[in-house]
Structure formats: C-alpha cells, structure tokens
Amino acid sequence: MVLQLRVVLAALIAAALLAGTVVHAPAANAEVTYKDPEGRIIDLTNDIRKGVGLNSLKRSAKLDAVAENWARTMAAKYESDLKSDPYASVPLWHNPNTGTQIPSNWYAWGENVAWNMYYNDPVTQLSTQWENSPHHYENIVKPRFKYIGVGYYLDKYGVSWGVQVFGDYTSDTAAGVAKTPVSATKAVASDGIETISLNRGNRFLIKNNLGTGKAHKTFRLGKSTDVVLTGDWDGDGDEEIAIKRGNKYLIYRKLGRVGTWKVFRMGKASDTAIVGDWDGDGDDTISLKRGNRYYINNKLQGNGFARSFRLGKASDTALAGDFNGNGKDTIALKRGNKYFVTYKLTGGVAKSFRMGNASDTALVGDFNGSASDSISLKRGNTYFVKYALGGSTKKTFRIGKSSDTPLVADFDG
C-alpha cells in the first residue's frame, strides 16, 4: 500500500484544511440533490467535477458515518483542549484509521479535512476552501474516485468542522451505498455511535446519549408481549424499530407511534429473530435462529432465505454484529459467560473469551464510533460498556429498571 499524505495550512482568515490520499492499486450517475449540510457539500463537489467533465460522486452512508465521526472527534479534542487552555489552537489532523473504518476492499481513498468560523455560510465556505487549495482540489477531481461521504459538525464555540472521504470501489454494495435513494431533505451522516434505549412493556424510552439522563423521546407502540428489534431497514443511516409478534413482523421507518412500512410473516413463532447486514449493502434484514440452525435473509421479506447453516449449540445465545469492521455482520455466540466471535457468517471462531456472569445480558453495538462492534453487558439495571471485544469496561452507569429490555441503536443518526 502506498501512503501519500499532503498537508496544507491555508492562508484563510479563521480557516484551516488538511488533505490526504491513499492508493491501494492503480459511468454516469443518477443526479441527486440534497438540502442537509453534508449533502450540500456533496452537491458543490459534484458541481466542480461536472465542470471538468467528470461523473458525479455517489453518496455512501458508510463513508458519511466515518467522516461524521471524525468531524466530531476533532471537535471533542478542541473542547477538551479549551478546558485546560482557554487560548488553545483549533486542532486539525487526519483520521489515522480511515482505511480500516471505511468498507473494506477499496482500491483507493482520500480525505479532505477543514474547519472555519465567523462565516455566514460555513458550509459553502468549507467547499470553497477545499476547491481553492491545490491538494484538496486534486482529491475532488480525481477521476478514479466514484464515491463520497461527508461529515459536518458545528460545535458550541462556532467552529464548523468538515470532512470529505472519497473512495474507489467496484460496486455500490462494496462502497456501502444505500439501496433506497437518500432523501433530499434528510442527512444520512451518522456519528457512528450507538446508544442504549429502553423498552418497558409497550412503552419506549429513547436515549441519544450513552449513559444516564432523561429520555429524549418517549412513546407507546405495539403490545407488551411483542419482541422488539432494531435495525437500519432502509439504509438511510438511522436505525428504527420492528416488532415480532408470533411469526408476524411489523417494520417501521419512523421512530414513534406511526404506521407500519412493511408487514410480513416468516418462519415459526418460536424462532429467534436476529438482525444484521449480512451482505454489506448498507441496510439490515431479519434472519432466524431455530435451534442451532440459522436461516439468513438478505431481503426484508418473509422467507426466501439466501442460505442456511448450523452453528454452535441450540442453547447458545446468538449475537449479531460487525466484529472486525468490514461492513458485514456475522454471528457470535454466548454460552454461559464464554463468548465465541466469528468473522465469517458460517462460523470459524476468530476470538473467544470469558466475560462477566452467565446471567448477564449481552449487548452488541458500536459504542465509540470505531465502525466495529463490541459486546457490553447488562446486569440488573447496571450497564458495563466496552469498546473492544473482551476488553475492559469503559463506562458504567445505571438506567431504568432491571426488567427493562435494552435497545441498542443509533436512533438519531
């Protein structure tokens, strides 16, 4: 792998940039416009490309998530610096893990980073900064790039942080492009951090921060006997709710007491439903566990399974997650307090460890925006959050009641 990092400190008032490109080895797109800040930057970028006869870049929800997380990471570092030094300089540096956080199998990727403040239109200004800097402009008009993700974050100090991540992939699926076209009025960028919300009977207490505090949204939905599932059903970067009622599944695209988007029947009422993005296309589907046999569905529909296989024991608890950050979910098994993690859907233990108590509830999620999932624990109403598989506890807090069902999801994108 050839690494080329280009650093530019632009002579702009209250503005700074950083550009980089990584190359692994040496078609006209449908035009979409956006109104969210990230999307506006994409539109402006594509306008530049069209001006020199290049195809528009396609928006990737997964590149968006990596870019958004890095914009917020730089903002958090600045806030931390200010606590010890009120005159701290605004920091700017490349994400050292971009190549492992974006979907794998890339041929090339590039990153532009910038900040500004005191502008009436900071979003357009970010695009202007990149366009006026030769090294950043080089990324924008690089013919081999086909996909883009953008992160934008305005912090409480008035600093606007911008990140562009460009990619060269062989297909939309490989790049993490959502199957459903992104809404022109809705941002798909995510901070990449999942939180723990609660389900209590048919009442939902939604939290957009990881830890204590009041719920950000509450509503009632379904019946107290329903099994609640969470997933990104339409590939828009936000996770939503689905309900399992016997062998009937009710899928919702909006969070709250709203009408269903899809309804279908699948398998048996006694089956355990497991949610994951098994094929890396950017949206989640519902598959089934029956004993130690798994039925994998790559479409959000009843039956029509893509594959089936046996794994572990019937008594094992199945945990779905992207444990190695490659953009595809696999299945891990909980057996007492021992965990068996796989990096391939059909098995082959990649990692095993003991953690907590056999009676603990295991929770899978990306709790620090690293683009890979870890396993945390619920014990009563105490939560032990971990950032790495089998690693130490990074956060401990109490929320809700012991009888609540925890829901791990990024509901606010």
C-alpha positions as MATLAB code, in Angstrom:
seq = 'MVLQLRVVLAALIAAALLAGTVVHAPAANAEVTYKDPEGRIIDLTNDIRKGVGLNSLKRSAKLDAVAENWARTMAAKYESDLKSDPYASVPLWHNPNTGTQIPSNWYAWGENVAWNMYYNDPVTQLSTQWENSPHHYENIVKPRFKYIGVGYYLDKYGVSWGVQVFGDYTSDTAAGVAKTPVSATKAVASDGIETISLNRGNRFLIKNNLGTGKAHKTFRLGKSTDVVLTGDWDGDGDEEIAIKRGNKYLIYRKLGRVGTWKVFRMGKASDTAIVGDWDGDGDDTISLKRGNRYYINNKLQGNGFARSFRLGKASDTALAGDFNGNGKDTIALKRGNKYFVTYKLTGGVAKSFRMGNASDTALVGDFNGSASDSISLKRGNTYFVKYALGGSTKKTFRIGKSSDTPLVADFDG';
ca = [
       0.000    0.000    0.000;
       1.349    3.425   -0.952;
       0.565    6.203    1.514;
       0.623    9.797    0.368;
      -0.341   12.461    2.903;
      -0.476   16.086    1.845;
      -0.795   18.813    4.463;
      -1.880   22.365    3.665;
      -2.388   25.168    6.169;
      -4.386   27.651    4.131;
      -3.875   31.376    4.479;
      -7.530   31.993    5.116;
      -8.990   34.039    7.947;
     -10.150   31.680   10.689;
      -9.965   28.644    8.398;
      -7.776   25.578    8.068;
      -7.583   22.489    5.880;
      -5.889   19.115    5.646;
      -5.843   16.784    2.633;
      -4.674   13.224    2.140;
      -4.923   10.378   -0.360;
      -4.255    6.662   -0.006;
      -3.968    4.420   -3.085;
      -4.091    0.635   -2.942;
      -3.591   -0.079   -6.638;
      -3.925    1.553   -9.726;
     -20.290    5.947  -15.607;
     -22.564    8.457  -15.280;
     -24.565    8.559  -12.021;
     -28.184    9.419  -11.417;
     -28.280   13.014  -10.223;
     -29.483   13.567   -6.669;
     -29.536   16.853   -4.776;
     -29.615   17.369   -1.024;
     -30.566   20.022    1.498;
     -28.696   18.791    4.560;
     -25.231   20.364    5.202;
     -23.331   17.214    4.254;
     -25.403   16.818    1.106;
     -24.874   20.442    0.105;
     -21.133   19.859    0.231;
     -21.590   16.798   -1.975;
     -23.634   18.851   -4.453;
     -20.937   21.532   -4.565;
     -18.260   18.881   -5.015;
     -20.136   17.294   -7.886;
     -20.613   20.703   -9.492;
     -16.836   21.076   -9.530;
     -16.410   17.622  -11.068;
     -19.044   18.259  -13.716;
     -17.238   21.457  -14.614;
     -14.186   19.442  -15.684;
     -16.169   16.676  -17.401;
     -16.158   14.086  -14.605;
     -19.000   11.924  -13.343;
     -20.777   12.814  -10.101;
     -19.716   11.001   -6.953;
     -22.274    8.719   -5.322;
     -23.076    9.247   -1.661;
     -22.152    6.378    0.634;
     -23.868    6.172    4.011;
     -20.898    4.270    5.409;
     -18.372    6.834    4.204;
     -20.681    9.507    5.649;
     -20.559    7.781    9.044;
     -16.752    7.661    9.119;
     -16.472   11.306    8.033;
     -19.077   12.499   10.555;
     -17.412   10.640   13.394;
     -14.058   12.234   12.590;
     -15.540   15.733   12.429;
     -16.996   15.196   15.899;
     -13.738   13.673   17.171;
     -11.786   16.799   16.225;
     -14.456   18.998   17.807;
     -14.297   16.955   21.029;
     -10.495   17.336   21.126;
     -10.837   21.097   20.749;
     -13.379   21.263   23.581;
     -11.061   19.196   25.767;
      -8.091   21.456   24.961;
     -10.066   24.571   25.876;
     -10.747   23.248   29.373;
      -7.033   23.391   30.173;
      -6.095   26.285   27.898;
      -8.672   28.981   27.022;
      -6.406   30.075   24.154;
      -5.857   26.625   22.690;
      -5.364   26.452   18.934;
      -8.023   24.732   16.848;
      -6.605   21.256   16.107;
      -6.653   19.650   12.683;
      -5.310   16.251   11.746;
      -6.138   13.236    9.594;
      -8.082   10.239   10.868;
      -5.344    7.574   11.257;
      -7.915    4.767   10.952;
      -9.877    5.822    7.877;
      -8.546    2.923    5.822;
      -9.826    0.373    8.329;
     -13.079    2.156    9.230;
     -14.447    2.581    5.707;
     -15.832   -0.501    3.912;
     -13.051   -2.920    3.032;
     -11.955   -3.943   -0.476;
     -11.253   -0.354   -1.510;
      -8.824    0.382   -4.314;
      -8.146    3.958   -3.239;
      -9.425    6.507   -0.770;
      -8.747   10.126    0.018;
      -9.607   12.525    2.811;
     -10.037   16.298    2.985;
     -10.296   17.929    6.405;
     -11.065   21.562    7.226;
     -12.544   23.949    9.767;
     -13.732   27.522    9.694;
     -15.589   30.084   11.805;
     -17.126   33.576   11.522;
     -18.677   32.880    8.103;
     -22.358   33.470    7.303;
     -22.428   30.298    5.211;
     -19.769   27.998    6.700;
     -20.915   25.000    4.620;
     -20.266   26.719    1.294;
     -17.069   28.174    2.743;
     -15.741   24.691    3.513;
     -16.285   23.713   -0.114;
     -14.590   26.916   -1.255;
     -11.586   26.244    0.995;
     -11.109   22.795   -0.500;
     -11.634   23.997   -4.058;
      -9.071   26.795   -3.678;
      -6.378   24.525   -2.267;
      -4.477   22.562   -4.958;
      -4.018   19.388   -2.916;
      -7.639   19.290   -1.776;
      -8.822   20.098   -5.288;
      -6.759   17.141   -6.516;
      -8.887   14.801   -4.397;
     -12.107   16.461   -5.579;
     -11.312   15.966   -9.291;
      -9.507   12.629   -9.064;
     -11.122   10.576  -11.875;
     -10.781    7.229  -10.109;
     -12.933    8.267   -7.149;
     -16.567    7.171   -7.546;
     -17.982    7.574   -4.033;
     -18.016   10.208   -1.309;
     -19.014   10.597    2.317;
     -19.126   13.908    4.171;
     -19.155   14.835    7.832;
     -20.160   18.295    9.047;
     -20.386   19.408   12.654;
     -20.972   22.877   14.113;
     -19.720   22.968   17.702;
     -20.872   25.247   20.526;
     -17.877   27.528   20.012;
     -18.974   28.378   16.483;
     -16.373   26.243   14.728;
     -17.612   24.360   11.668;
     -15.781   21.089   11.097;
     -15.818   19.422    7.687;
     -14.528   16.072    6.469;
     -14.715   14.588    2.975;
     -13.910   10.894    2.456;
     -13.546    9.747   -1.157;
     -13.473    6.133   -2.295;
     -12.819    3.882   -5.262;
     -14.843    0.660   -5.108;
     -16.035   -1.825   -7.692;
     -19.736   -1.512   -6.815;
     -22.336    0.405   -4.821;
     -22.665   -2.577   -2.486;
     -18.942   -2.634   -1.754;
     -18.967    1.117   -1.096;
     -21.917    0.996    1.317;
     -24.349    2.949   -0.850;
     -27.922    2.666    0.429;
     -30.310    0.749   -1.822;
     -33.049    3.243   -1.125;
     -32.172    6.680   -2.578;
     -31.215    9.139    0.119;
     -33.885   11.723    0.822;
     -33.070   15.168   -0.481;
     -34.154   16.654    2.838;
     -32.589   14.180    5.246;
     -28.977   13.761    6.183;
     -27.666   10.219    6.280;
     -24.486   11.102    8.092;
     -24.203    9.403   11.449;
     -21.893    9.936   14.364;
     -21.443    6.167   14.238;
     -22.134    5.812   17.950;
     -24.934    3.572   19.181;
     -26.667    4.209   22.477;
     -28.833    2.198   24.855;
     -32.564    2.938   24.953;
     -35.234    1.057   26.884;
     -38.393   -0.890   26.109;
     -40.809   -1.248   29.026;
     -43.920   -3.172   28.059;
     -45.225   -1.263   25.055;
     -43.500    1.945   26.142;
     -40.270    3.134   24.563;
     -37.746    5.446   26.224;
     -35.314    6.624   23.559;
     -31.902    7.976   24.585;
     -29.494    9.616   22.167;
     -26.607    9.684   24.620;
     -24.794    6.756   26.177;
     -25.323    6.953   29.914;
     -27.648    8.438   32.492;
     -30.160   11.207   31.985;
     -33.715   11.630   30.818;
     -35.086   10.006   27.684;
     -35.015   12.228   24.629;
     -38.242   10.739   23.294;
     -40.979    8.510   24.708;
     -43.917    6.836   23.020;
     -46.080    3.719   23.097;
     -46.144    1.198   20.294;
     -47.471   -2.321   19.849;
     -48.196   -4.758   22.667;
     -46.302   -5.546   25.850;
     -45.840   -9.130   24.609;
     -44.125   -8.094   21.365;
     -40.460   -8.809   20.735;
     -38.751   -5.557   19.717;
     -35.994   -5.451   17.070;
     -33.841   -2.529   15.919;
     -32.103   -2.020   12.587;
     -31.460    0.296    9.658;
     -34.176   -1.110    7.399;
     -33.841    1.346    4.505;
     -30.123    2.123    4.525;
     -30.591    5.800    5.391;
     -28.115    5.815    8.290;
     -30.785    5.933   11.021;
     -31.938    2.868   12.925;
     -35.599    2.187   13.520;
     -37.864   -0.334   15.236;
     -39.524   -3.552   14.123;
     -41.892   -5.767   16.072;
     -42.053   -9.574   16.111;
     -45.489  -10.868   17.054;
     -45.551  -14.622   16.734;
     -44.268  -15.160   13.195;
     -45.543  -11.764   12.039;
     -43.138   -8.862   11.557;
     -44.140   -5.188   11.548;
     -41.453   -2.855   10.195;
     -41.362    0.891   10.950;
     -39.338    3.531    9.089;
     -40.056    6.350   11.537;
     -39.497    6.488   15.256;
     -42.678    6.894   17.260;
     -46.297    5.892   17.128;
     -46.559    5.728   13.363;
     -47.901    3.443   10.674;
     -46.026    0.355    9.571;
     -43.837    0.417    6.467;
     -43.841   -3.333    5.813;
     -45.674   -6.304    7.285;
     -44.891   -9.952    6.533;
     -44.848  -13.429    8.060;
     -41.708  -15.512    8.303;
     -40.723  -18.821    9.853;
     -42.266  -20.034   13.118;
     -43.457  -18.155   16.167;
     -40.826  -19.989   18.235;
     -37.923  -18.825   16.044;
     -35.479  -16.294   17.425;
     -35.119  -13.246   15.168;
     -31.620  -11.846   14.578;
     -30.919   -8.562   12.797;
     -27.869   -7.813   10.679;
     -26.409   -6.510    7.437;
     -25.194   -9.867    6.188;
     -24.190   -8.858    2.662;
     -22.723   -5.408    3.380;
     -25.241   -3.494    1.264;
     -25.893   -0.886    3.957;
     -29.308   -2.000    5.173;
     -30.325   -4.517    7.834;
     -32.560   -7.531    7.388;
     -34.144  -10.060    9.735;
     -32.923  -13.646    9.818;
     -33.878  -16.578   12.034;
     -32.333  -18.933   14.586;
     -34.072  -22.281   15.074;
     -32.198  -24.497   17.484;
     -28.615  -24.321   16.213;
     -29.700  -23.729   12.618;
     -29.614  -20.252   11.078;
     -31.676  -19.007    8.148;
     -30.131  -15.912    6.567;
     -32.332  -13.456    4.695;
     -30.710  -10.692    2.628;
     -34.032   -9.021    1.886;
     -36.560   -7.553    4.255;
     -39.302  -10.019    3.423;
     -40.843  -13.289    4.519;
     -38.847  -16.447    3.827;
     -36.848  -16.625    0.564;
     -33.689  -17.299    2.576;
     -30.321  -16.828    0.880;
     -28.578  -19.532    2.910;
     -28.831  -21.701    5.997;
     -26.243  -23.383    8.194;
     -25.662  -24.848   11.643;
     -23.559  -23.129   14.268;
     -22.847  -23.880   17.924;
     -25.484  -25.315   20.246;
     -29.238  -24.811   20.357;
     -28.897  -23.321   23.842;
     -26.384  -20.654   22.737;
     -27.467  -17.019   22.589;
     -26.830  -15.588   19.118;
     -25.307  -12.105   18.887;
     -25.134  -10.324   15.528;
     -22.547   -7.639   14.811;
     -19.755   -6.354   12.610;
     -16.932   -7.509   14.851;
     -13.996   -6.765   12.538;
     -15.235   -3.559   10.874;
     -15.502   -4.947    7.345;
     -19.061   -3.711    6.809;
     -20.701   -7.142    7.130;
     -22.349   -8.629   10.190;
     -21.582  -12.108   11.461;
     -22.800  -14.161   14.407;
     -21.119  -14.534   17.782;
     -22.292  -16.989   20.425;
     -22.776  -16.536   24.181;
     -22.523  -19.753   26.168;
     -22.732  -19.003   29.874;
     -20.084  -16.347   30.376;
     -17.981  -17.525   27.424;
     -18.128  -15.794   24.048;
     -17.214  -17.181   20.637;
     -16.797  -14.495   17.965;
     -16.786  -15.266   14.246;
     -15.630  -13.095   11.346;
     -17.360  -15.291    8.775;
     -21.080  -15.816    8.682;
     -20.954  -19.609    8.676;
     -18.562  -19.955   11.592;
     -14.891  -20.430   12.376;
     -14.144  -18.922   15.787;
     -11.840  -15.907   15.386;
     -11.826  -14.936   19.038;
     -13.083  -16.395   22.309;
     -13.064  -15.022   25.844;
     -14.867  -15.084   29.170;
     -16.630  -12.005   30.433;
     -18.970  -11.145   33.289;
     -21.540  -13.566   34.658;
     -23.527  -16.240   32.865;
     -26.738  -14.420   33.847;
     -25.663  -11.115   32.266;
     -27.472   -9.876   29.156;
     -25.050   -9.285   26.286;
     -25.437   -6.130   24.180;
     -23.776   -5.711   20.787;
     -23.070   -2.236   19.439;
     -20.571    0.321   18.221;
     -20.390    2.391   21.396;
     -17.423    4.603   20.444;
     -17.843    5.176   16.699;
     -14.962    2.874   15.728;
     -17.021    1.264   12.904;
     -16.711   -2.157   14.561;
     -18.968   -3.685   17.202;
     -18.081   -4.781   20.698;
     -20.019   -6.710   23.348;
     -21.171   -4.981   26.527;
     -23.180   -6.243   29.492;
     -26.423   -5.543   31.363;
     -26.678   -6.735   34.961;
     -29.936   -5.696   36.561;
     -30.184   -2.032   35.621;
     -26.407   -1.561   35.558;
     -24.639   -1.347   32.211;
     -20.965   -2.130   31.588;
     -19.947   -0.645   28.246;
     -16.858   -1.915   26.441;
     -15.174   -0.564   23.321;
     -13.273   -3.728   22.351;
     -14.099   -7.433   22.258;
     -13.282   -8.915   25.630;
     -11.787   -5.586   26.705;
     -12.056   -3.582   29.883;
     -15.169   -1.636   30.874;
     -15.026    1.968   29.638;
     -18.352    3.206   31.026;
     -20.568    2.037   33.881;
     -23.978    3.528   34.619;
     -27.482    2.724   35.841;
     -30.632    3.494   33.874;
     -34.220    2.347   34.040;
     -35.391   -0.822   35.737;
     -33.924   -4.315   35.871;
     -36.957   -5.594   33.970;
     -36.478   -3.175   31.034;
     -35.395   -4.570   27.688;
     -32.369   -2.649   26.369;
     -32.408   -1.475   22.742;
     -29.003   -0.811   21.182;
     -29.325    1.577   18.222;
     -28.290    4.896   16.705;
     -31.783    6.407   16.534;
     -30.729    9.973   15.801;
     -28.236    9.229   13.013;
];
